[in-house]
Amino acid sequence: MNLDDTIVAIATPLGAGGLGVVRLSGSASLRLAQGLFRGATPLDQAPSHTLHHGLLRYGEEILDEAVAGIFRAPRSYTGEDVVEFSCHGGTHILHRVLESCLREGARLADPGEFTRRAYLNGKMDLAQSEAVADLIAAHTDAQRRLALETLRGGLSHRLRPTREKCLGLLAHLEANLDFVEDEVPGLSRKDLGTSLESLETEMAALMGPPGQGRLWREGIRVAIVGRPNTGKSSLFNALLDRNRAIVADAPGTTRDTLEESLVWNGLPVTLVDTAGLRDTDDAVEREGAERARQSLEGADLALLVVEAGSDPRPEDRTAAREAGARPTVLVLNKSDLAAPATAPQREIRWKTELGLFKSPAVHVSARTGEGLQGLRREALGLAGNGEEPKEPGMVLNARQEQRLREVLEALTRARAACGDAPEETLAMELRLALTGLDAVTGQGAPEEVLDAIFSRFCVGK
């Protein structure tokens, strides 16, 4: 990647639309854009943060009527001279404008190269850069809010005091090492241990519960399973509040898996309807059951659906064994057809017969909607390790979580060594903690790390 190049890319999704944007960034952006654009003001003389109406031309051919946005360095997204052509949103038009820019000497941008240049030019740190991709990929209000908080510097701001405290402790230790013959005022080992313990507490609070970042960034995958004809597809439709799956009285109607995305209390959920689990000679139904097992393997939790008013069958026990490897909610469906007075006894019997003593049970009716809110609450409780997840102030991605875990481990080792370990050991652990903190915000990040991060961006960002 040559950062001296002027780069270009289509910055909006391809397809028919009202507008499409072609973005240029680099030292030659204004000169190159002026060669293609005809308006009242030459673009290479235009002030920053101005818009100009005109015609995009290549040679004598008019490509489009467009608006050019001028953003001069350093007051631009990348920190370089940036030009954005807002064209009509047809795919052919955008590709013609892109080709014209390439012929004039621009280079096609690599994935994420605009944001990478913003990072390298000090417009944002690495955590903020990652938040750009998260904001673009957000599917829920919660994901949008969390990504925006990091993009605005929330994570970096919270890490800064921790880094300063680590630096202060390291300075005391290194002063003692450098001036061993002199009397240098320093911290006692007891005070050092207290300071390290405080830093551990701060770091653990910042990281939050294990898996919290994945939960809010990726959501949960919920598989609806059970023997045939327990009302799994009816429950699927009821939870979606629309008729997505075919429902019939005949067992084995569902032959394949169906997936739909929805949001429960701000949390992204992928709901999977599966074929009934039972032994059968029907090859198609058998394949459906195998796909149901595969869906279970990839699920975070299972909704095991049984008929509330019936007796447990061998197929119910088979389905319970299949689901038992992951958190499971026992769903006693068709509760509107069973006597309400016997609900507690039925629940105990089903849990006993299926070996689901620790699993929550919910009485529902997919037909009437009774119990659906309670079912959502129990499912979210399992996803949140016992309580319904509440939107945190901030979440970490896998890379950030790993680096901060290394920071926490280094601080823990340093505190454990406060008793009698040499100061060189304590200083080494504090340096490791600082290295981890700097890795989150990208100070001194190696090229291979940057390549891995920015490769998941779209080309125009």
C-alpha positions in Angstrom: 0.0 0.0 0.0 1.5 3.3 -1.1 0.1 6.2 1.0 1.4 8.7 -1.5 -1.1 7.5 -4.1 -4.4 9.3 -4.6 -7.1 6.7 -4.2 -10.7 6.4 -5.4 -13.6 4.2 -4.8 -17.4 4.0 -5.0 -18.5 4.9 -1.4 -22.1 3.9 -1.6 -23.8 0.4 -2.2 -24.2 -0.5 -5.8 -27.7 -0.7 -7.3 -30.3 1.7 -8.6 -30.8 4.7 -6.2 -31.3 8.4 -6.0 -27.6 9.1 -5.3 -24.2 7.4 -5.5 -20.9 8.7 -4.2 -17.4 8.4 -5.7 -14.7 9.4 -3.3 -11.2 10.6 -3.9 -8.5 11.1 -1.3 -4.8 12.1 -1.6 -2.6 15.0 -2.6 -3.7 14.9 -6.3 -7.5 14.7 -5.6 -8.3 18.4 -6.3 -6.2 18.5 -9.5 -7.6 15.2 -10.7 -11.2 16.2 -9.9 -10.8 19.5 -11.7 -9.8 17.6 -14.9 -13.2 15.8 -14.8 -15.5 18.4 -13.5 -16.9 21.6 -15.1 -18.7 24.0 -12.8 -18.7 27.7 -12.0 -15.7 27.5 -9.6 -12.5 25.5 -10.5 -12.4 22.7 -7.8 -8.7 23.2 -7.2 -9.4 26.8 -6.1 -12.5 26.0 -4.1 -12.6 26.5 -0.3 -12.8 23.5 2.0 -16.2 22.2 3.0 -18.1 23.6 0.0 -20.4 22.0 -2.6 -20.3 22.7 -6.3 -22.8 21.9 -9.0 -21.6 21.0 -12.5 -21.0 18.3 -15.1 -18.7 15.3 -14.9 -16.9 14.9 -18.3 -14.4 12.6 -19.7 -12.9 14.2 -22.7 -15.9 15.6 -24.6 -18.3 13.0 -23.2 -20.7 14.2 -20.4 -20.9 11.4 -17.9 -23.4 12.9 -15.4 -24.7 16.0 -13.8 -23.3 16.0 -10.2 -22.3 17.8 -7.1 -18.7 17.9 -5.9 -17.9 18.2 -2.2 -14.5 19.6 -1.4 -12.7 18.8 1.9 -9.2 20.1 2.2 -6.5 18.6 4.4 -6.3 18.3 7.3 -10.0 19.0 7.9 -11.3 15.9 6.1 -12.2 12.3 7.0 -8.8 11.0 6.0 -6.7 14.1 6.9 -5.9 14.5 3.2 -7.5 16.4 0.4 -10.8 14.7 -0.3 -13.3 15.1 -3.1 -16.7 13.4 -3.2 -18.8 13.3 -6.4 -22.5 12.9 -5.6 -23.9 11.4 -8.8 -27.1 9.8 -9.9 -27.2 6.4 -8.3 -27.1 4.0 -11.2 -24.4 1.3 -11.2 -23.3 2.1 -14.8 -22.9 5.9 -14.1 -20.8 5.2 -11.0 -18.5 2.8 -12.7 -18.0 5.3 -15.6 -17.0 8.0 -13.1 -14.7 5.5 -11.3 -13.1 4.5 -14.5 -12.5 8.1 -15.5 -10.8 8.8 -12.2 -8.6 5.7 -12.6 -7.6 6.8 -16.1 -6.6 10.3 -14.7 -4.1 8.6 -12.4 -6.0 7.6 -9.2 -5.5 4.1 -7.8 -8.5 1.9 -6.7 -8.6 2.0 -2.9 -8.0 -1.1 -0.9 -10.8 -2.3 1.5 -10.9 0.2 4.4 -8.1 2.3 3.0 -9.9 5.6 3.6 -10.3 4.8 7.3 -6.8 3.4 7.5 -5.5 6.7 6.2 -7.6 8.5 8.8 -6.0 6.4 11.5 -2.4 6.8 10.1 -3.0 10.6 9.8 -4.1 10.8 13.5 -7.8 11.6 12.7 -8.9 8.6 14.9 -7.3 5.8 16.9 -7.6 2.1 16.1 -10.5 1.5 18.4 -12.4 4.4 16.7 -11.5 3.0 13.3 -13.0 -0.4 14.2 -16.1 1.4 15.4 -16.7 2.8 11.9 -17.1 -0.7 10.6 -19.4 -1.6 13.5 -21.5 1.4 12.9 -22.0 0.6 9.3 -22.9 -3.1 10.2 -25.3 -2.1 13.0 -28.7 -3.8 12.7 -30.3 -2.5 15.9 -30.5 0.8 17.9 -28.3 -0.7 20.6 -25.6 -1.7 18.2 -25.7 1.7 16.7 -25.5 3.4 20.1 -22.6 1.2 21.2 -20.6 1.7 18.0 -21.2 5.4 18.1 -19.9 5.6 21.7 -16.6 4.0 20.7 -16.4 6.1 17.5 -16.7 9.2 19.6 -13.7 8.1 21.7 -15.5 6.5 24.6 -13.2 3.5 24.9 -10.0 5.5 24.4 -11.2 8.0 27.0 -11.8 5.3 29.6 -8.4 3.7 28.9 -6.4 6.9 29.2 -6.5 7.2 33.1 -5.5 3.5 33.4 -2.6 4.0 31.1 -1.4 7.1 33.0 -1.6 5.3 36.3 0.4 2.4 34.9 3.0 4.9 33.6 3.2 6.5 37.0 3.9 3.2 38.7 6.4 2.2 36.1 8.2 5.5 36.5 8.6 4.9 40.3 10.0 1.4 39.7 12.4 2.5 37.0 13.6 5.5 39.1 14.5 3.0 41.8 16.3 0.8 39.3 18.2 3.7 37.7 19.2 5.4 40.9 19.8 2.4 43.1 22.6 4.2 45.1 20.4 7.3 45.8 17.5 7.7 48.0 14.6 8.1 45.6 11.1 8.7 47.1 9.0 5.8 46.0 6.0 3.6 46.8 6.1 0.9 49.4 5.3 -2.6 48.2 2.1 -2.4 50.1 1.1 0.9 48.4 2.1 -0.6 45.1 0.0 -3.6 45.6 -3.0 -1.4 46.6 -2.6 0.6 43.4 -2.3 -2.5 41.2 -5.4 -4.0 42.9 -7.3 -0.8 42.1 -6.2 -1.0 38.4 -7.3 -4.6 38.3 -10.8 -3.6 39.5 -11.0 -0.8 36.9 -9.9 -3.1 34.1 -12.4 -5.8 35.1 -15.2 -3.3 35.2 -14.3 -2.0 31.8 -14.3 -5.4 30.3 -17.6 -6.4 31.7 -18.9 -10.0 32.0 -17.3 -12.6 29.8 -19.0 -12.8 26.4 -20.8 -9.4 26.8 -19.2 -8.0 23.7 -20.1 -10.9 21.5 -23.7 -10.9 22.9 -24.4 -7.3 21.9 -22.3 -7.3 18.7 -23.5 -10.6 17.2 -26.6 -11.4 19.2 -27.9 -14.9 20.0 -28.9 -17.8 17.8 -32.1 -19.6 19.1 -33.1 -23.0 17.7 -36.7 -24.2 18.1 -36.6 -28.0 18.4 -38.8 -30.9 19.4 -40.5 -33.9 18.0 -42.9 -33.5 15.1 -46.3 -31.8 15.5 -45.7 -30.0 18.8 -46.3 -26.6 17.2 -42.7 -25.5 16.6 -43.6 -23.7 13.3 -46.6 -22.1 15.0 -44.4 -20.9 17.7 -41.9 -19.6 15.2 -44.7 -17.6 13.4 -46.0 -16.3 16.8 -42.6 -15.0 17.9 -42.2 -13.3 14.5 -45.8 -12.0 14.6 -46.3 -13.1 11.0 -46.9 -16.3 9.0 -43.4 -17.2 7.8 -43.5 -21.0 8.2 -46.1 -23.4 6.7 -48.3 -24.9 9.5 -50.4 -28.0 9.1 -51.9 -30.7 11.4 -49.9 -33.5 9.6 -46.6 -34.4 11.4 -43.4 -33.7 9.5 -44.7 -30.7 7.6 -41.5 -28.8 8.2 -38.7 -30.4 6.2 -36.0 -27.7 6.3 -34.7 -25.0 8.6 -36.0 -21.5 8.4 -34.2 -18.5 9.8 -35.4 -15.0 10.6 -33.8 -12.0 12.4 -35.6 -10.0 15.1 -34.8 -7.9 18.1 -35.6 -8.7 21.7 -35.1 -5.9 24.1 -32.4 -4.4 21.9 -30.6 -7.7 21.5 -30.2 -9.1 18.0 -31.8 -12.6 17.7 -31.6 -15.2 14.9 -34.6 -17.5 15.3 -34.4 -20.9 13.6 -37.4 -23.2 13.0 -36.3 -26.8 12.5 -37.8 -30.1 11.4 -39.1 -32.5 14.0 -36.6 -34.9 15.6 -37.6 -38.5 15.3 -36.5 -41.8 13.6 -38.2 -42.1 10.2 -37.9 -44.0 6.9 -38.7 -40.9 4.9 -35.5 -39.8 3.3 -36.5 -36.1 3.1 -37.8 -36.0 6.7 -34.6 -37.7 7.8 -32.5 -35.1 6.1 -34.6 -32.4 7.7 -33.9 -33.9 11.1 -30.2 -34.0 10.4 -30.3 -30.3 9.5 -32.2 -29.6 12.7 -29.3 -31.3 14.6 -26.8 -29.1 12.7 -28.8 -26.0 13.6 -28.7 -27.0 17.3 -24.9 -27.4 17.2 -24.6 -23.7 16.1 -27.2 -22.4 18.5 -26.6 -20.4 21.7 -29.7 -21.8 23.2 -32.7 -24.1 22.4 -36.4 -23.8 22.8 -37.5 -27.4 23.4 -41.2 -27.5 22.4 -43.5 -30.2 23.9 -47.3 -30.6 24.0 -48.4 -29.4 27.4 -51.4 -31.7 27.7 -49.8 -34.9 26.4 -47.6 -37.5 28.0 -43.9 -37.5 27.3 -42.9 -39.8 24.3 -39.6 -41.4 23.4 -39.2 -38.7 20.6 -39.5 -36.0 23.3 -36.7 -37.6 25.2 -34.6 -37.9 22.0 -35.1 -34.2 21.3 -34.2 -33.3 24.9 -31.0 -35.3 24.7 -30.1 -33.4 21.4 -30.8 -30.0 23.0 -29.3 -30.8 26.4 -25.7 -29.7 25.5 -26.7 -26.1 25.6 -29.0 -23.8 27.6 -32.6 -24.8 27.1 -36.0 -23.4 27.8 -38.7 -26.1 28.1 -41.7 -24.7 26.2 -45.0 -26.4 27.1 -47.0 -25.4 24.1 -50.7 -25.7 23.4 -51.3 -24.7 27.1 -54.7 -23.4 26.1 -55.8 -27.0 25.5 -54.7 -28.2 28.9 -56.3 -27.8 32.3 -54.8 -24.7 34.0 -55.1 -26.3 37.5 -52.6 -29.1 36.5 -49.9 -26.8 35.1 -47.5 -27.1 38.0 -47.7 -30.9 38.1 -47.3 -31.1 34.3 -44.2 -28.9 34.5 -42.6 -31.1 37.2 -43.4 -34.3 35.2 -42.0 -33.0 31.9 -38.8 -31.8 33.6 -38.4 -35.1 35.4 -39.1 -37.2 32.3 -36.7 -35.2 30.1 -34.0 -34.6 32.7 -34.3 -30.8 32.5 -34.4 -30.1 36.2 -32.3 -26.9 35.9 -34.0 -25.5 32.8 -36.7 -22.9 33.0 -40.1 -23.9 31.8 -42.8 -21.7 30.2 -46.4 -22.5 29.4 -47.4 -20.9 26.1 -50.0 -21.0 23.4 -48.6 -20.2 20.0 -52.3 -19.9 18.8 -53.4 -17.3 21.3 -50.0 -15.7 22.2 -50.3 -16.6 25.8 -46.9 -16.8 27.5 -44.8 -15.5 24.7 -43.5 -12.5 26.6 -42.5 -14.8 29.4 -40.7 -17.1 26.9 -38.7 -14.2 25.6 -37.8 -13.2 29.1 -36.6 -16.7 30.0 -34.6 -17.0 26.8 -32.9 -13.7 27.4 -32.2 -14.7 30.9 -30.3 -17.8 29.7 -28.4 -15.6 27.2 -27.4 -13.2 30.0 -26.2 -15.9 32.4 -29.2 -15.8 34.7 -30.6 -12.3 34.2 -32.0 -10.4 31.2 -29.2 -8.6 29.5 -29.2 -4.8 29.9 -27.5 -2.6 27.3 -24.0 -1.8 28.6 -22.4 1.6 28.1 -19.7 0.1 25.9 -18.7 -3.3 24.4 -15.4 -4.7 23.2 -14.7 -6.6 20.0 -12.8 -9.9 20.2 -9.4 -8.2 19.5 -9.9 -5.5 22.1 -11.2 -8.0 24.7 -8.1 -10.2 24.2 -5.7 -7.3 24.5 -7.4 -6.1 27.7 -7.4 -9.6 29.1 -3.7 -9.6 28.7 -3.5 -6.3 30.5 -5.5 -7.6 33.4 -3.4 -10.8 33.6 -0.2 -8.6 33.6 -1.6 -6.5 36.4 -2.6 -9.6 38.4 0.9 -11.0 38.1 2.4 -7.7 39.1 0.3 -7.6 42.2 1.1 -11.2 43.1 4.8 -10.4 42.8 4.6 -7.4 45.1 5.7 -9.4 48.1 9.3 -10.4 47.3 9.9 -10.3 43.6 12.6 -8.0 42.2 11.6 -4.6 40.9 12.7 -5.7 37.4 9.9 -8.3 37.4 7.3 -5.7 38.5 8.5 -3.3 35.8 8.3 -6.0 33.1 4.7 -6.8 34.0 3.7 -3.1 33.9 5.4 -2.7 30.5 3.3 -5.7 29.3 0.2 -4.0 30.6 1.1 -0.8 28.8 1.8 -2.7 25.6 -1.7 -4.2 25.8 -3.4 -0.8 26.4 -1.5 0.7 23.5 -2.5 -2.2 21.2 -6.2 -1.4 21.8 -5.9 2.2 20.5 -3.3 1.2 17.9 -0.1 2.9 19.1 2.7 1.2 17.2 0.4 -1.4 15.7 2.2 -3.7 13.2 1.2 -3.8 9.5 -0.3 -7.3 9.7 -2.6 -6.2 12.5 -3.8 -3.2 10.5 -4.2 -5.4 7.4 -6.4 -7.8 9.3 -8.6 -5.1 10.8 -9.1 -3.0 7.7 -9.7 -6.0 5.4 -13.2 -6.4 6.7 -14.2 -2.8 5.6 -15.9 -2.1 2.3 -13.7 -0.6 -0.4 -15.3 2.8 -0.2 -14.7 3.3 3.5 
